[in-house]
Amino acid sequence: MNAVLAVRQYVSKMIEDSGPGMKVLLMDRETTGAVSVVYTQSEILQREVYLFERLDSPSREPMKHLKAICFLRPTKENVELLVQELRRPKYSVYFICEYES
């Protein structure tokens, strides 16, 4: 299977599974790169994803009106960052997905 198509379908499924409403895509360095290769910003905006954030960014503001789709590699660092995030949630609900390259 084409790798670009596989990632595109996976991201599309994550977005669909989160249901209707405004969303943020919360990613790590590698998943940010993967998404930028398979989707244009205008394409993903049409799917109600209005914000793209890095989990490791210290300057993220709380936005309780957004759903978070967490598209992360299953690394120790990401798990630790996600635990910290969930202790003090910035978004209304979290959908956690993993990416294995």
C-alpha positions in Angstrom: 0.0 0.0 0.0 1.1 3.5 -0.7 2.5 5.1 2.5 1.0 8.5 1.8 -2.4 7.0 1.2 -2.2 4.9 4.4 -1.4 7.9 6.6 -4.0 10.0 4.8 -6.7 7.4 5.5 -5.6 7.0 9.1 -5.8 10.7 9.8 -9.1 10.9 8.0 -10.5 8.1 10.2 -9.2 9.8 13.4 -11.0 13.0 12.4 -14.2 11.2 11.5 -14.2 9.2 14.8 -14.0 12.4 16.8 -17.4 13.4 15.5 -18.6 16.9 14.5 -17.3 20.1 16.1 -14.2 22.2 16.1 -11.0 20.3 16.7 -7.3 20.7 17.4 -4.7 18.2 16.1 -2.2 17.7 18.8 1.0 16.1 17.5 4.7 15.5 18.1 7.5 16.4 15.7 7.3 13.3 13.5 3.5 13.2 13.3 3.5 16.9 12.4 5.7 16.1 9.4 3.6 13.1 8.4 0.3 15.1 8.4 1.9 18.0 6.5 2.9 15.6 3.7 -0.5 14.1 3.2 -2.9 17.0 3.8 -2.9 20.7 2.8 -4.1 23.1 5.4 -7.2 24.0 3.4 -8.1 20.3 3.1 -7.9 19.7 6.8 -9.7 22.9 7.7 -12.7 21.6 5.7 -12.7 18.7 8.1 -13.3 21.0 11.1 -9.6 20.9 12.3 -8.9 24.5 13.0 -5.7 24.3 15.0 -2.5 22.4 14.8 -0.4 22.2 18.0 2.7 20.4 19.2 2.3 18.4 22.4 5.8 19.6 23.5 4.9 23.3 23.0 5.0 25.1 26.4 2.9 28.1 25.2 -0.4 26.4 24.4 -3.5 28.2 25.7 -6.6 26.4 27.1 -9.4 26.2 24.5 -12.2 24.2 26.1 -14.4 24.7 23.1 -12.1 22.4 21.0 -11.8 18.6 20.9 -8.2 17.4 20.8 -7.1 14.6 18.5 -3.8 13.4 19.8 -1.8 11.9 17.0 1.4 10.8 18.7 4.2 8.2 18.5 4.2 5.8 21.4 7.4 7.1 22.9 8.3 7.5 26.6 8.6 11.2 26.2 5.2 11.5 24.5 3.5 9.4 27.1 5.0 11.6 29.9 3.9 14.8 28.1 0.4 13.3 27.5 0.1 12.4 31.2 1.0 16.0 32.1 -1.5 17.3 29.6 -4.4 15.1 30.9 -3.6 16.2 34.5 -4.4 19.8 33.4 -6.5 19.5 30.3 -6.7 22.4 27.9 -9.4 21.0 25.6 -12.9 19.6 26.2 -12.3 16.0 25.2 -9.3 14.0 24.0 -9.1 11.3 21.3 -5.7 9.5 21.6 -4.2 7.9 18.5 -0.8 6.4 18.0 1.5 6.5 15.0 4.1 3.8 14.4 6.5 4.7 11.7 
